[in-house]
């Protein structure tokens, strides 16, 4: 049957209307929906059925990718947020992640600080309960505390953080600024970073290797919470945000860092089993060190303030008063840079160490690194 023109008086053709849309996924969804609507209109007007006949119903439009992603976020939060708790200490407030039904909770060592008792509030509740310290390991800024076992504990599932890559979508869950059960989103910006954490009240600071950089906003109180992937598994423990010194030391937007879950489960697991870390997998030089400055105040190396008897530095011939200027051919102008270099090395590795003696004599020795 031909499509006859309408018998009504022809109207002037309206100009086409175009809607502005955002990202590509949203754009594709709008075009797909428009295509289905257009197809239905053509079939209704030119289907070949007799006037008055009922046209076949058009298929329902599929859910857009944006709606599917939103539903995924809702599902992830619903499944994972009950595993994130609020921790209150004498020094402040932080977050933690439930490890098991026995009541073990992993958090940051700097959240624990010097406290030995804590108050824990489970997600979705308002009543706090006491918790005790199981153990801390400040070099990786991790600690484990424990509450009494109960049916209200929801252990988290931990991801294999070695599979993370830049671009993965992640959600940060915690209690920033005391706003309990808050969630922010972002992506994994980079993996394998080494960052230094400043010393604070009750915390000696640390150099953290192999951390996850994320654009998900991390604020005070997020520390010890959960960085969660789209598989609803904890990929990391948010621990600090970069500071913008040019803006008075305020948090730099979109520059947060998290300890990867593989380190978390290893170190926290040792704390649960032994009450301490027996295998850190981290290199040590076996000496107490301080930053040495020139007369003008410029850092010129790392001074050896003490040597562990029989340790790596002692066996290599390092003595109190020596100044380490490079390790493994990487300059070490200060103690922080030495920690950063060691964070990228392994126990048992043999490395050249450039040294300046108190009399100005320079030499290079080989140090077989020990374990931190």
Buried (B, 14 or more C-beta within 10 A) or exposed (E): EEEEEEEEEEEEEEEEEEEEEEEEEEEBBBEBEEEBEEEBEEBEEEEEEEEEEEEEEEEEEEEBBBEEEEEEBEEBBEBBBBBBBBBBBEBBBBBBBBBEEEBBBBBBBBBBBEBEEBBBBBBEBEEBBEBEBBBBBBBBBBBBBBBEEEEEBBBBEBBEBEEBEEEBBBBBBBBBEEEBBBBBBBBBBBBEBBBBBEEEEBBEBBBBBBBBBBBBBBBBBBBBBBBBBBEBBBBBBBBBBBBEEEEEEEBBEBBBBBBBBBBBBBBBBBBBEEEEBEEBBBBBBBBBBEBBBEEEEEBBBBBBEEBBEEBBBBBBBBEEEBBBBBBBEBEBBBBBBBBBBBBBBEBEEEBEBBBBEEEEEEEEBEBEBBBB
